[in-house]
Amino acid sequence: MEIHLRGIRNVLKYADVLDGAPDKPENIVEYENFVWLYTPVKGIFYCDVKVAQEIKKGQTVGHMEDYFGTFLMDIKAPVDGKVLFLTTSPAMKENGLIMGIGEL
């Protein structure tokens, strides 16, 4: 929550609503490519990674099961990168968005 409050304070400082200069962010990482990972089948996605985790190409990031618990397939990372976000609902339609990856 603190990161969000810091961001709001920075915006208000930048707009001269609050006194002072905005805080400069540290350790900025810029990604040249973003990869959206989709599931090829519908079912329930069980995730094995967390936001901000670095992953390797070919690494299993989770798996799909049908609605009755039958294993369908592993989902593998298509690139080396860092997990930027995860879809919070495990229920996936065919071609459902699973996660965003910042390619390293």
Biopython code that builds the backbone (N, CA, C, O; Angstrom):
import numpy as np
from Bio.PDB.StructureBuilder import StructureBuilder

atoms = [
    (1, "MET", "N", (0.817, -1.183, 0.000)),
    (1, "MET", "CA", (0.000, 0.000, 0.000)),
    (1, "MET", "C", (0.868, 1.258, 0.000)),
    (1, "MET", "O", (0.515, 2.282, -0.585)),
    (2, "GLU", "N", (2.011, 1.151, 0.672)),
    (2, "GLU", "CA", (2.887, 2.322, 0.757)),
    (2, "GLU", "C", (3.351, 2.782, -0.624)),
    (2, "GLU", "O", (3.475, 3.982, -0.872)),
    (3, "ILE", "N", (3.604, 1.837, -1.517)),
    (3, "ILE", "CA", (4.055, 2.209, -2.857)),
    (3, "ILE", "C", (2.988, 3.041, -3.581)),
    (3, "ILE", "O", (3.317, 3.966, -4.325)),
    (4, "HIS", "N", (1.722, 2.711, -3.360)),
    (4, "HIS", "CA", (0.640, 3.475, -3.989)),
    (4, "HIS", "C", (0.543, 4.880, -3.394)),
    (4, "HIS", "O", (0.362, 5.860, -4.117)),
    (5, "LEU", "N", (0.665, 4.965, -2.075)),
    (5, "LEU", "CA", (0.618, 6.276, -1.425)),
    (5, "LEU", "C", (1.778, 7.165, -1.870)),
    (5, "LEU", "O", (1.606, 8.364, -2.086)),
    (6, "ARG", "N", (2.956, 6.565, -2.003)),
    (6, "ARG", "CA", (4.114, 7.322, -2.475)),
    (6, "ARG", "C", (3.865, 7.841, -3.892)),
    (6, "ARG", "O", (4.210, 8.979, -4.212)),
    (7, "GLY", "N", (3.268, 7.006, -4.731)),
    (7, "GLY", "CA", (2.953, 7.432, -6.093)),
    (7, "GLY", "C", (1.957, 8.570, -6.120)),
    (7, "GLY", "O", (2.119, 9.516, -6.891)),
    (8, "ILE", "N", (0.932, 8.496, -5.293)),
    (8, "ILE", "CA", (-0.069, 9.577, -5.229)),
    (8, "ILE", "C", (0.579, 10.862, -4.739)),
    (8, "ILE", "O", (0.327, 11.935, -5.288)),
    (9, "ARG", "N", (1.415, 10.759, -3.705)),
    (9, "ARG", "CA", (2.118, 11.961, -3.208)),
    (9, "ARG", "C", (3.003, 12.557, -4.299)),
    (9, "ARG", "O", (3.071, 13.778, -4.439)),
    (10, "ASN", "N", (3.677, 11.717, -5.066)),
    (10, "ASN", "CA", (4.531, 12.220, -6.148)),
    (10, "ASN", "C", (3.715, 12.959, -7.203)),
    (10, "ASN", "O", (4.134, 14.012, -7.685)),
    (11, "VAL", "N", (2.567, 12.421, -7.560)),
    (11, "VAL", "CA", (1.708, 13.101, -8.540)),
    (11, "VAL", "C", (1.253, 14.454, -7.995)),
    (11, "VAL", "O", (1.261, 15.452, -8.715)),
    (12, "LEU", "N", (0.860, 14.483, -6.734)),
    (12, "LEU", "CA", (0.411, 15.746, -6.130)),
    (12, "LEU", "C", (1.552, 16.754, -6.017)),
    (12, "LEU", "O", (1.327, 17.953, -6.186)),
    (13, "LYS", "N", (2.761, 16.297, -5.738)),
    (13, "LYS", "CA", (3.917, 17.198, -5.709)),
    (13, "LYS", "C", (4.223, 17.718, -7.107)),
    (13, "LYS", "O", (4.517, 18.900, -7.283)),
    (14, "TYR", "N", (4.155, 16.841, -8.096)),
    (14, "TYR", "CA", (4.415, 17.235, -9.477)),
    (14, "TYR", "C", (3.406, 18.283, -9.946)),
    (14, "TYR", "O", (3.749, 19.176, -10.721)),
    (15, "ALA", "N", (2.169, 18.173, -9.478)),
    (15, "ALA", "CA", (1.107, 19.117, -9.855)),
    (15, "ALA", "C", (1.082, 20.344, -8.937)),
    (15, "ALA", "O", (0.169, 21.165, -9.031)),
    (16, "ASP", "N", (2.075, 20.475, -8.053)),
    (16, "ASP", "CA", (2.173, 21.591, -7.106)),
    (16, "ASP", "C", (0.999, 21.679, -6.135)),
    (16, "ASP", "O", (0.690, 22.758, -5.630)),
    (17, "VAL", "N", (0.352, 20.564, -5.875)),
    (17, "VAL", "CA", (-0.704, 20.520, -4.861)),
    (17, "VAL", "C", (-0.056, 20.326, -3.490)),
    (17, "VAL", "O", (-0.526, 20.874, -2.493)),
    (18, "LEU", "N", (1.018, 19.549, -3.445)),
    (18, "LEU", "CA", (1.811, 19.383, -2.230)),
    (18, "LEU", "C", (3.162, 20.059, -2.434)),
    (18, "LEU", "O", (3.661, 20.145, -3.556)),
    (19, "ASP", "N", (3.751, 20.541, -1.332)),
    (19, "ASP", "CA", (5.073, 21.154, -1.404)),
    (19, "ASP", "C", (6.147, 20.089, -1.612)),
    (19, "ASP", "O", (5.984, 18.932, -1.227)),
    (20, "GLY", "N", (7.237, 20.510, -2.225)),
    (20, "GLY", "CA", (8.376, 19.635, -2.400)),
    (20, "GLY", "C", (8.438, 19.026, -3.788)),
    (20, "GLY", "O", (7.488, 19.084, -4.569)),
    (21, "ALA", "N", (9.591, 18.442, -4.061)),
    (21, "ALA", "CA", (9.809, 17.783, -5.349)),
    (21, "ALA", "C", (9.418, 16.316, -5.238)),
    (21, "ALA", "O", (9.550, 15.717, -4.171)),
    (22, "PRO", "N", (8.942, 15.739, -6.327)),
    (22, "PRO", "CA", (8.621, 14.304, -6.295)),
    (22, "PRO", "C", (9.861, 13.473, -5.990)),
    (22, "PRO", "O", (10.968, 13.823, -6.399)),
    (23, "ASP", "N", (9.668, 12.374, -5.271)),
    (23, "ASP", "CA", (10.764, 11.447, -4.999)),
    (23, "ASP", "C", (11.161, 10.770, -6.298)),
    (23, "ASP", "O", (10.310, 10.407, -7.109)),
    (24, "LYS", "N", (12.458, 10.607, -6.484)),
    (24, "LYS", "CA", (12.936, 9.915, -7.681)),
    (24, "LYS", "C", (12.923, 8.412, -7.416)),
    (24, "LYS", "O", (13.432, 7.955, -6.393)),
    (25, "PRO", "N", (12.342, 7.645, -8.338)),
    (25, "PRO", "CA", (12.334, 6.186, -8.162)),
    (25, "PRO", "C", (13.735, 5.605, -8.242)),
    (25, "PRO", "O", (14.610, 6.149, -8.915)),
    (26, "GLU", "N", (13.934, 4.504, -7.554)),
    (26, "GLU", "CA", (15.224, 3.814, -7.564)),
    (26, "GLU", "C", (15.101, 2.495, -8.316)),
    (26, "GLU", "O", (14.015, 1.925, -8.426)),
    (27, "ASN", "N", (16.205, 2.032, -8.819)),
    (27, "ASN", "CA", (16.275, 0.717, -9.457)),
    (27, "ASN", "C", (15.240, 0.536, -10.565)),
    (27, "ASN", "O", (14.535, -0.472, -10.606)),
    (28, "ILE", "N", (15.155, 1.502, -11.446)),
    (28, "ILE", "CA", (14.204, 1.423, -12.551)),
    (28, "ILE", "C", (14.691, 0.385, -13.559)),
    (28, "ILE", "O", (15.857, 0.379, -13.954)),
    (29, "VAL", "N", (13.781, -0.482, -13.960)),
    (29, "VAL", "CA", (14.068, -1.477, -14.985)),
    (29, "VAL", "C", (13.149, -1.178, -16.164)),
    (29, "VAL", "O", (11.934, -1.076, -15.997)),
    (30, "GLU", "N", (13.719, -1.042, -17.335)),
    (30, "GLU", "CA", (12.921, -0.827, -18.536)),
    (30, "GLU", "C", (12.966, -2.082, -19.388)),
    (30, "GLU", "O", (14.035, -2.620, -19.677)),
    (31, "TYR", "N", (11.801, -2.531, -19.781)),
    (31, "TYR", "CA", (11.683, -3.703, -20.623)),
    (31, "TYR", "C", (11.419, -3.258, -22.052)),
    (31, "TYR", "O", (10.617, -2.355, -22.290)),
    (32, "GLU", "N", (12.083, -3.885, -22.987)),
    (32, "GLU", "CA", (11.888, -3.533, -24.392)),
    (32, "GLU", "C", (10.738, -4.299, -25.011)),
    (32, "GLU", "O", (10.213, -3.907, -26.053)),
    (33, "ASN", "N", (10.343, -5.392, -24.370)),
    (33, "ASN", "CA", (9.279, -6.208, -24.934)),
    (33, "ASN", "C", (8.421, -6.767, -23.814)),
    (33, "ASN", "O", (8.926, -7.183, -22.772)),
    (34, "PHE", "N", (7.129, -6.771, -24.044)),
    (34, "PHE", "CA", (6.179, -7.373, -23.120)),
    (34, "PHE", "C", (5.528, -8.555, -23.815)),
    (34, "PHE", "O", (5.129, -8.464, -24.975)),
    (35, "VAL", "N", (5.426, -9.655, -23.101)),
    (35, "VAL", "CA", (4.822, -10.862, -23.652)),
    (35, "VAL", "C", (3.592, -11.186, -22.815)),
    (35, "VAL", "O", (3.677, -11.320, -21.594)),
    (36, "TRP", "N", (2.454, -11.311, -23.477)),
    (36, "TRP", "CA", (1.220, -11.706, -22.791)),
    (36, "TRP", "C", (1.081, -13.208, -22.990)),
    (36, "TRP", "O", (1.113, -13.691, -24.121)),
    (37, "LEU", "N", (0.930, -13.939, -21.910)),
    (37, "LEU", "CA", (0.833, -15.388, -21.967)),
    (37, "LEU", "C", (-0.632, -15.796, -21.856)),
    (37, "LEU", "O", (-1.311, -15.440, -20.893)),
    (38, "TYR", "N", (-1.111, -16.542, -22.843)),
    (38, "TYR", "CA", (-2.502, -16.988, -22.904)),
    (38, "TYR", "C", (-2.555, -18.507, -22.794)),
    (38, "TYR", "O", (-1.601, -19.198, -23.151)),
    (39, "THR", "N", (-3.673, -19.017, -22.299)),
    (39, "THR", "CA", (-3.858, -20.463, -22.245)),
    (39, "THR", "C", (-4.552, -20.944, -23.523)),
    (39, "THR", "O", (-5.506, -20.314, -23.981)),
    (40, "PRO", "N", (-4.090, -22.038, -24.093)),
    (40, "PRO", "CA", (-4.715, -22.526, -25.316)),
    (40, "PRO", "C", (-6.006, -23.314, -25.059)),
    (40, "PRO", "O", (-6.736, -23.621, -26.002)),
    (41, "VAL", "N", (-6.295, -23.645, -23.791)),
    (41, "VAL", "CA", (-7.489, -24.432, -23.469)),
    (41, "VAL", "C", (-8.270, -23.754, -22.348)),
    (41, "VAL", "O", (-7.723, -22.944, -21.600)),
    (42, "LYS", "N", (-9.558, -24.094, -22.239)),
    (42, "LYS", "CA", (-10.343, -23.567, -21.118)),
    (42, "LYS", "C", (-10.214, -24.512, -19.935)),
    (42, "LYS", "O", (-9.978, -25.709, -20.100)),
    (43, "GLY", "N", (-10.373, -23.958, -18.740)),
    (43, "GLY", "CA", (-10.285, -24.756, -17.526)),
    (43, "GLY", "C", (-9.855, -23.898, -16.353)),
    (43, "GLY", "O", (-10.109, -22.695, -16.317)),
    (44, "ILE", "N", (-9.202, -24.531, -15.397)),
    (44, "ILE", "CA", (-8.713, -23.854, -14.190)),
    (44, "ILE", "C", (-7.189, -23.794, -14.261)),
    (44, "ILE", "O", (-6.525, -24.809, -14.469)),
    (45, "PHE", "N", (-6.641, -22.583, -14.084)),
    (45, "PHE", "CA", (-5.193, -22.390, -14.117)),
    (45, "PHE", "C", (-4.663, -22.390, -12.697)),
    (45, "PHE", "O", (-5.127, -21.624, -11.852)),
    (46, "TYR", "N", (-3.687, -23.255, -12.434)),
    (46, "TYR", "CA", (-3.006, -23.323, -11.143)),
    (46, "TYR", "C", (-1.599, -22.758, -11.332)),
    (46, "TYR", "O", (-0.756, -23.352, -12.005)),
    (47, "CYS", "N", (-1.372, -21.604, -10.725)),
    (47, "CYS", "CA", (-0.146, -20.842, -10.942)),
    (47, "CYS", "C", (0.977, -21.308, -10.012)),
    (47, "CYS", "O", (0.741, -21.603, -8.841)),
    (48, "ASP", "N", (2.195, -21.371, -10.545)),
    (48, "ASP", "CA", (3.378, -21.762, -9.768)),
    (48, "ASP", "C", (4.357, -20.606, -9.558)),
    (48, "ASP", "O", (5.422, -20.808, -8.975)),
    (49, "VAL", "N", (4.020, -19.405, -10.017)),
    (49, "VAL", "CA", (4.932, -18.260, -9.905)),
    (49, "VAL", "C", (4.217, -17.089, -9.238)),
    (49, "VAL", "O", (3.000, -17.106, -9.053)),
    (50, "LYS", "N", (5.000, -16.073, -8.883)),
    (50, "LYS", "CA", (4.467, -14.871, -8.238)),
    (50, "LYS", "C", (4.869, -13.636, -9.037)),
    (50, "LYS", "O", (5.807, -13.676, -9.834)),
    (51, "VAL", "N", (4.156, -12.552, -8.818)),
    (51, "VAL", "CA", (4.509, -11.283, -9.439)),
    (51, "VAL", "C", (5.918, -10.901, -8.989)),
    (51, "VAL", "O", (6.277, -11.081, -7.825)),
    (52, "ALA", "N", (6.706, -10.379, -9.912)),
    (52, "ALA", "CA", (8.090, -9.928, -9.710)),
    (52, "ALA", "C", (9.095, -11.081, -9.732)),
    (52, "ALA", "O", (10.295, -10.846, -9.595)),
    (53, "GLN", "N", (8.635, -12.303, -9.898)),
    (53, "GLN", "CA", (9.542, -13.449, -9.974)),
    (53, "GLN", "C", (10.184, -13.507, -11.352)),
    (53, "GLN", "O", (9.514, -13.325, -12.369)),
    (54, "GLU", "N", (11.491, -13.764, -11.378)),
    (54, "GLU", "CA", (12.169, -13.975, -12.655)),
    (54, "GLU", "C", (11.943, -15.416, -13.091)),
    (54, "GLU", "O", (12.015, -16.348, -12.290)),
    (55, "ILE", "N", (11.667, -15.572, -14.385)),
    (55, "ILE", "CA", (11.399, -16.895, -14.937)),
    (55, "ILE", "C", (12.281, -17.126, -16.155)),
    (55, "ILE", "O", (12.768, -16.183, -16.778)),
    (56, "LYS", "N", (12.474, -18.382, -16.478)),
    (56, "LYS", "CA", (13.312, -18.777, -17.620)),
    (56, "LYS", "C", (12.436, -19.381, -18.709)),
    (56, "LYS", "O", (11.412, -20.004, -18.429)),
    (57, "LYS", "N", (12.855, -19.186, -19.949)),
    (57, "LYS", "CA", (12.152, -19.775, -21.086)),
    (57, "LYS", "C", (12.049, -21.283, -20.888)),
    (57, "LYS", "O", (13.041, -21.945, -20.582)),
    (58, "GLY", "N", (10.847, -21.821, -21.063)),
    (58, "GLY", "CA", (10.623, -23.247, -20.903)),
    (58, "GLY", "C", (10.247, -23.666, -19.496)),
    (58, "GLY", "O", (9.844, -24.808, -19.279)),
    (59, "GLN", "N", (10.372, -22.755, -18.529)),
    (59, "GLN", "CA", (10.014, -23.057, -17.148)),
    (59, "GLN", "C", (8.494, -23.227, -17.038)),
    (59, "GLN", "O", (7.736, -22.472, -17.646)),
    (60, "THR", "N", (8.064, -24.203, -16.273)),
    (60, "THR", "CA", (6.637, -24.374, -16.017)),
    (60, "THR", "C", (6.179, -23.274, -15.060)),
    (60, "THR", "O", (6.699, -23.146, -13.951)),
    (61, "VAL", "N", (5.202, -22.483, -15.501)),
    (61, "VAL", "CA", (4.681, -21.390, -14.673)),
    (61, "VAL", "C", (3.333, -21.754, -14.046)),
    (61, "VAL", "O", (2.789, -20.994, -13.245)),
    (62, "GLY", "N", (2.810, -22.903, -14.412)),
    (62, "GLY", "CA", (1.546, -23.381, -13.868)),
    (62, "GLY", "C", (1.009, -24.499, -14.738)),
    (62, "GLY", "O", (1.670, -24.962, -15.668)),
    (63, "HIS", "N", (-0.205, -24.926, -14.417)),
    (63, "HIS", "CA", (-0.827, -25.964, -15.234)),
    (63, "HIS", "C", (-2.327, -25.745, -15.313)),
    (63, "HIS", "O", (-2.915, -25.028, -14.503)),
    (64, "MET", "N", (-2.928, -26.380, -16.306)),
    (64, "MET", "CA", (-4.365, -26.304, -16.520)),
    (64, "MET", "C", (-5.009, -27.634, -16.162)),
    (64, "MET", "O", (-4.480, -28.702, -16.470)),
    (65, "GLU", "N", (-6.157, -27.547, -15.507)),
    (65, "GLU", "CA", (-6.994, -28.706, -15.257)),
    (65, "GLU", "C", (-8.388, -28.403, -15.784)),
    (65, "GLU", "O", (-8.777, -27.239, -15.879)),
    (66, "ASP", "N", (-9.143, -29.442, -16.129)),
    (66, "ASP", "CA", (-10.526, -29.190, -16.519)),
    (66, "ASP", "C", (-11.335, -28.930, -15.251)),
    (66, "ASP", "O", (-10.788, -28.946, -14.149)),
    (67, "TYR", "N", (-12.627, -28.691, -15.406)),
    (67, "TYR", "CA", (-13.463, -28.318, -14.261)),
    (67, "TYR", "C", (-13.718, -29.483, -13.303)),
    (67, "TYR", "O", (-14.321, -29.294, -12.247)),
    (68, "PHE", "N", (-13.266, -30.679, -13.663)),
    (68, "PHE", "CA", (-13.424, -31.839, -12.805)),
    (68, "PHE", "C", (-12.103, -32.268, -12.173)),
    (68, "PHE", "O", (-12.049, -33.296, -11.497)),
    (69, "GLY", "N", (-11.030, -31.488, -12.386)),
    (69, "GLY", "CA", (-9.740, -31.773, -11.772)),
    (69, "GLY", "C", (-8.801, -32.628, -12.588)),
    (69, "GLY", "O", (-7.753, -33.041, -12.094)),
    (70, "THR", "N", (-9.159, -32.902, -13.834)),
    (70, "THR", "CA", (-8.287, -33.700, -14.695)),
    (70, "THR", "C", (-7.198, -32.813, -15.292)),
    (70, "THR", "O", (-7.493, -31.774, -15.883)),
    (71, "PHE", "N", (-5.946, -33.221, -15.136)),
    (71, "PHE", "CA", (-4.815, -32.474, -15.694)),
    (71, "PHE", "C", (-4.960, -32.370, -17.212)),
    (71, "PHE", "O", (-5.235, -33.359, -17.891)),
    (72, "LEU", "N", (-4.768, -31.150, -17.734)),
    (72, "LEU", "CA", (-4.823, -30.931, -19.176)),
    (72, "LEU", "C", (-3.445, -30.678, -19.766)),
    (72, "LEU", "O", (-3.070, -31.294, -20.764)),
    (73, "MET", "N", (-2.686, -29.768, -19.149)),
    (73, "MET", "CA", (-1.378, -29.424, -19.714)),
    (73, "MET", "C", (-0.610, -28.507, -18.773)),
    (73, "MET", "O", (-1.195, -27.787, -17.964)),
    (74, "ASP", "N", (0.727, -28.549, -18.899)),
    (74, "ASP", "CA", (1.584, -27.564, -18.248)),
    (74, "ASP", "C", (1.612, -26.314, -19.111)),
    (74, "ASP", "O", (1.508, -26.391, -20.335)),
    (75, "ILE", "N", (1.752, -25.165, -18.469)),
    (75, "ILE", "CA", (1.942, -23.901, -19.172)),
    (75, "ILE", "C", (3.393, -23.489, -18.945)),
    (75, "ILE", "O", (3.843, -23.394, -17.803)),
    (76, "LYS", "N", (4.112, -23.249, -20.015)),
    (76, "LYS", "CA", (5.550, -22.946, -19.938)),
    (76, "LYS", "C", (5.808, -21.503, -20.351)),
    (76, "LYS", "O", (5.089, -20.940, -21.177)),
    (77, "ALA", "N", (6.835, -20.919, -19.768)),
    (77, "ALA", "CA", (7.231, -19.552, -20.108)),
    (77, "ALA", "C", (7.804, -19.526, -21.522)),
    (77, "ALA", "O", (8.666, -20.339, -21.856)),
    (78, "PRO", "N", (7.330, -18.592, -22.359)),
    (78, "PRO", "CA", (7.836, -18.523, -23.721)),
    (78, "PRO", "C", (9.162, -17.763, -23.846)),
    (78, "PRO", "O", (9.839, -17.849, -24.871)),
    (79, "VAL", "N", (9.526, -17.019, -22.793)),
    (79, "VAL", "CA", (10.744, -16.185, -22.825)),
    (79, "VAL", "C", (11.351, -16.122, -21.428)),
    (79, "VAL", "O", (10.697, -16.463, -20.442)),
    (80, "ASP", "N", (12.608, -15.682, -21.349)),
    (80, "ASP", "CA", (13.197, -15.289, -20.069)),
    (80, "ASP", "C", (12.603, -13.942, -19.703)),
    (80, "ASP", "O", (12.476, -13.068, -20.561)),
    (81, "GLY", "N", (12.237, -13.761, -18.440)),
    (81, "GLY", "CA", (11.694, -12.467, -18.071)),
    (81, "GLY", "C", (11.280, -12.399, -16.620)),
    (81, "GLY", "O", (11.653, -13.238, -15.799)),
    (82, "LYS", "N", (10.495, -11.368, -16.325)),
    (82, "LYS", "CA", (9.981, -11.141, -14.983)),
    (82, "LYS", "C", (8.463, -11.067, -15.072)),
    (82, "LYS", "O", (7.912, -10.415, -15.959)),
    (83, "VAL", "N", (7.793, -11.741, -14.141)),
    (83, "VAL", "CA", (6.336, -11.725, -14.115)),
    (83, "VAL", "C", (5.885, -10.332, -13.667)),
    (83, "VAL", "O", (6.206, -9.893, -12.563)),
    (84, "LEU", "N", (5.140, -9.644, -14.533)),
    (84, "LEU", "CA", (4.667, -8.291, -14.229)),
    (84, "LEU", "C", (3.282, -8.289, -13.612)),
    (84, "LEU", "O", (2.994, -7.471, -12.738)),
    (85, "PHE", "N", (2.425, -9.191, -14.055)),
    (85, "PHE", "CA", (1.096, -9.316, -13.458)),
    (85, "PHE", "C", (0.553, -10.712, -13.705)),
    (85, "PHE", "O", (0.982, -11.416, -14.619)),
    (86, "LEU", "N", (-0.399, -11.093, -12.868)),
    (86, "LEU", "CA", (-1.099, -12.365, -13.006)),
    (86, "LEU", "C", (-2.592, -12.084, -13.036)),
    (86, "LEU", "O", (-3.072, -11.191, -12.337)),
    (87, "THR", "N", (-3.323, -12.834, -13.833)),
    (87, "THR", "CA", (-4.770, -12.761, -13.783)),
    (87, "THR", "C", (-5.211, -13.413, -12.484)),
    (87, "THR", "O", (-4.758, -14.509, -12.152)),
    (88, "THR", "N", (-6.094, -12.745, -11.743)),
    (88, "THR", "CA", (-6.441, -13.231, -10.410)),
    (88, "THR", "C", (-7.444, -14.372, -10.416)),
    (88, "THR", "O", (-7.450, -15.184, -9.491)),
    (89, "SER", "N", (-8.283, -14.455, -11.421)),
    (89, "SER", "CA", (-9.254, -15.537, -11.476)),
    (89, "SER", "C", (-8.614, -16.779, -12.080)),
    (89, "SER", "O", (-8.040, -16.704, -13.166)),
    (90, "PRO", "N", (-8.700, -17.923, -11.398)),
    (90, "PRO", "CA", (-8.126, -19.140, -11.973)),
    (90, "PRO", "C", (-8.958, -19.723, -13.115)),
    (90, "PRO", "O", (-8.443, -20.510, -13.908)),
    (91, "ALA", "N", (-10.236, -19.350, -13.211)),
    (91, "ALA", "CA", (-11.095, -19.864, -14.281)),
    (91, "ALA", "C", (-10.706, -19.181, -15.587)),
    (91, "ALA", "O", (-10.729, -17.954, -15.686)),
    (92, "MET", "N", (-10.351, -19.979, -16.583)),
    (92, "MET", "CA", (-9.873, -19.443, -17.856)),
    (92, "MET", "C", (-10.727, -19.952, -19.003)),
    (92, "MET", "O", (-11.085, -21.128, -19.068)),
    (93, "LYS", "N", (-11.042, -19.034, -19.904)),
    (93, "LYS", "CA", (-11.653, -19.450, -21.159)),
    (93, "LYS", "C", (-10.524, -19.816, -22.122)),
    (93, "LYS", "O", (-9.356, -19.537, -21.851)),
    (94, "GLU", "N", (-10.868, -20.427, -23.223)),
    (94, "GLU", "CA", (-9.854, -20.709, -24.236)),
    (94, "GLU", "C", (-9.251, -19.389, -24.685)),
    (94, "GLU", "O", (-9.981, -18.433, -24.949)),
    (95, "ASN", "N", (-7.938, -19.324, -24.775)),
    (95, "ASN", "CA", (-7.198, -18.117, -25.128)),
    (95, "ASN", "C", (-7.344, -17.027, -24.059)),
    (95, "ASN", "O", (-7.343, -15.834, -24.365)),
    (96, "GLY", "N", (-7.468, -17.463, -22.799)),
    (96, "GLY", "CA", (-7.580, -16.525, -21.682)),
    (96, "GLY", "C", (-6.211, -16.018, -21.261)),
    (96, "GLY", "O", (-5.230, -16.761, -21.292)),
    (97, "LEU", "N", (-6.147, -14.748, -20.868)),
    (97, "LEU", "CA", (-4.890, -14.126, -20.448)),
    (97, "LEU", "C", (-4.490, -14.622, -19.073)),
    (97, "LEU", "O", (-5.254, -14.505, -18.115)),
    (98, "ILE", "N", (-3.287, -15.176, -18.977)),
    (98, "ILE", "CA", (-2.763, -15.718, -17.720)),
    (98, "ILE", "C", (-1.876, -14.712, -17.016)),
    (98, "ILE", "O", (-2.044, -14.453, -15.824)),
    (99, "MET", "N", (-0.919, -14.137, -17.761)),
    (99, "MET", "CA", (0.057, -13.257, -17.128)),
    (99, "MET", "C", (0.748, -12.385, -18.166)),
    (99, "MET", "O", (0.721, -12.661, -19.366)),
    (100, "GLY", "N", (1.369, -11.324, -17.660)),
    (100, "GLY", "CA", (2.227, -10.483, -18.477)),
    (100, "GLY", "C", (3.665, -10.667, -18.032)),
    (100, "GLY", "O", (3.954, -10.739, -16.838)),
    (101, "ILE", "N", (4.558, -10.741, -18.995)),
    (101, "ILE", "CA", (5.980, -10.957, -18.713)),
    (101, "ILE", "C", (6.779, -9.837, -19.360)),
    (101, "ILE", "O", (6.600, -9.540, -20.541)),
    (102, "GLY", "N", (7.660, -9.218, -18.584)),
    (102, "GLY", "CA", (8.621, -8.268, -19.129)),
    (102, "GLY", "C", (9.833, -9.062, -19.567)),
    (102, "GLY", "O", (10.500, -9.684, -18.740)),
    (103, "GLU", "N", (10.126, -9.051, -20.864)),
    (103, "GLU", "CA", (11.207, -9.883, -21.396)),
    (103, "GLU", "C", (12.560, -9.302, -21.017)),
    (103, "GLU", "O", (12.807, -8.108, -21.184)),
    (104, "LEU", "N", (13.431, -10.162, -20.505)),
    (104, "LEU", "CA", (14.794, -9.742, -20.122)),
    (104, "LEU", "C", (15.758, -9.961, -21.270)),
    (104, "LEU", "O", (16.947, -9.669, -21.141)),
]
sb = StructureBuilder()
sb.init_structure("model")
sb.init_model(0)
sb.init_chain("A")
sb.init_seg("    ")
for serial, (resi, resn, name, xyz) in enumerate(atoms, 1):
    if name == "N":
        sb.init_residue(resn, " ", resi, " ")
    sb.init_atom(name, np.array(xyz, "f"), 0.0, 1.0, " ", f" {name:<3s}", serial, name[0])
structure = sb.get_structure()
